[in-house]
Every structure is written in C-alpha cells, then in structure tokens.
C-alpha cells in the first residue's frame, strides 16, 4: 500500500509523489502495466 506525504495509507496501487501528484498503477486488459498521475485523490481512486 502506498502512502501520502503525511504518512497516511492510500490503498493498493496508489501513492503520492513529492510534487503532490497522486499516482495510480494498474494492469490493463492486455496485461500491460499502466501508471497515471492525478491532482486529486478522488480522481485517482476512480
């Protein structure tokens, strides 16, 4: 599980970078690993 800058748990596959962007890592339907960046945690969890 990833953590945010304050040390709180965010969930599986989600972490926060030092520039305050949230990053989600997941595997798509073809089996390729994908990483996307979001400004808000709510957007990232969707």
C-alpha atoms as an extended CHARMM CRD file, in Angstrom:
* protein
*
        46  EXT
         1         1  UNK       CA              0.0000000000        0.0000000000        0.0000000000  PROA      1               0.0000000000
         2         2  UNK       CA              1.1810000000        3.4620000000       -0.8280000000  PROA      2               0.0000000000
         3         3  UNK       CA              1.2640000000        6.4330000000        1.4870000000  PROA      3               0.0000000000
         4         4  UNK       CA              0.7130000000       10.1520000000        1.0740000000  PROA      4               0.0000000000
         5         5  UNK       CA              3.0920000000       12.9090000000        2.1680000000  PROA      5               0.0000000000
         6         6  UNK       CA              1.6050000000       12.9050000000        5.6890000000  PROA      6               0.0000000000
         7         7  UNK       CA              2.1280000000        9.1300000000        6.1160000000  PROA      7               0.0000000000
         8         8  UNK       CA             -1.4970000000        8.0170000000        5.7090000000  PROA      8               0.0000000000
         9         9  UNK       CA             -2.3670000000        4.8270000000        3.8110000000  PROA      9               0.0000000000
        10        10  UNK       CA             -3.9810000000        5.4400000000        0.4060000000  PROA      10              0.0000000000
        11        11  UNK       CA             -4.8150000000        1.9550000000       -0.8100000000  PROA      11              0.0000000000
        12        12  UNK       CA             -3.3820000000       -0.6340000000       -3.1470000000  PROA      12              0.0000000000
        13        13  UNK       CA             -1.6240000000        0.7710000000       -6.2110000000  PROA      13              0.0000000000
        14        14  UNK       CA             -1.8930000000        4.4420000000       -5.1810000000  PROA      14              0.0000000000
        15        15  UNK       CA              0.9140000000        6.6480000000       -3.8900000000  PROA      15              0.0000000000
        16        16  UNK       CA              1.7540000000       10.3390000000       -3.7240000000  PROA      16              0.0000000000
        17        17  UNK       CA              4.8800000000       11.8910000000       -5.2280000000  PROA      17              0.0000000000
        18        18  UNK       CA              6.8750000000       14.7030000000       -3.6430000000  PROA      18              0.0000000000
        19        19  UNK       CA              5.3680000000       17.1980000000       -6.1000000000  PROA      19              0.0000000000
        20        20  UNK       CA              1.9400000000       16.3720000000       -4.5440000000  PROA      20              0.0000000000
        21        21  UNK       CA              0.5770000000       14.4030000000       -7.5330000000  PROA      21              0.0000000000
        22        22  UNK       CA             -1.1810000000       11.0980000000       -6.8650000000  PROA      22              0.0000000000
        23        23  UNK       CA             -0.0350000000        8.1500000000       -8.9730000000  PROA      23              0.0000000000
        24        24  UNK       CA             -2.1290000000        5.0650000000       -9.7050000000  PROA      24              0.0000000000
        25        25  UNK       CA             -0.5470000000        1.8960000000      -11.0630000000  PROA      25              0.0000000000
        26        26  UNK       CA             -2.6820000000       -0.8600000000      -12.5380000000  PROA      26              0.0000000000
        27        27  UNK       CA             -2.6720000000       -3.6070000000      -15.1560000000  PROA      27              0.0000000000
        28        28  UNK       CA             -4.8930000000       -3.0880000000      -18.2080000000  PROA      28              0.0000000000
        29        29  UNK       CA             -6.8710000000       -5.7580000000      -20.0840000000  PROA      29              0.0000000000
        30        30  UNK       CA             -3.8930000000       -6.6690000000      -22.2850000000  PROA      30              0.0000000000
        31        31  UNK       CA             -1.6710000000       -7.3130000000      -19.2710000000  PROA      31              0.0000000000
        32        32  UNK       CA              0.4170000000       -4.1720000000      -19.6810000000  PROA      32              0.0000000000
        33        33  UNK       CA              1.2650000000       -2.1570000000      -16.5660000000  PROA      33              0.0000000000
        34        34  UNK       CA             -0.0230000000        1.4260000000      -16.7020000000  PROA      34              0.0000000000
        35        35  UNK       CA              0.8110000000        4.4230000000      -14.4970000000  PROA      35              0.0000000000
        36        36  UNK       CA             -1.3290000000        7.5840000000      -14.4410000000  PROA      36              0.0000000000
        37        37  UNK       CA             -0.9600000000       10.8100000000      -12.4840000000  PROA      37              0.0000000000
        38        38  UNK       CA             -3.8090000000       12.8250000000      -10.9530000000  PROA      38              0.0000000000
        39        39  UNK       CA             -4.0540000000       16.0680000000       -8.9820000000  PROA      39              0.0000000000
        40        40  UNK       CA             -6.8450000000       14.8730000000       -6.6500000000  PROA      40              0.0000000000
        41        41  UNK       CA             -7.1620000000       11.6450000000       -4.7010000000  PROA      41              0.0000000000
        42        42  UNK       CA            -10.8410000000       11.2480000000       -5.6240000000  PROA      42              0.0000000000
        43        43  UNK       CA             -9.9630000000       11.2050000000       -9.3550000000  PROA      43              0.0000000000
        44        44  UNK       CA             -7.2230000000        8.6830000000       -8.7100000000  PROA      44              0.0000000000
        45        45  UNK       CA             -9.4880000000        6.2220000000       -6.8890000000  PROA      45              0.0000000000
        46        46  UNK       CA            -11.9580000000        6.0810000000       -9.7910000000  PROA      46              0.0000000000
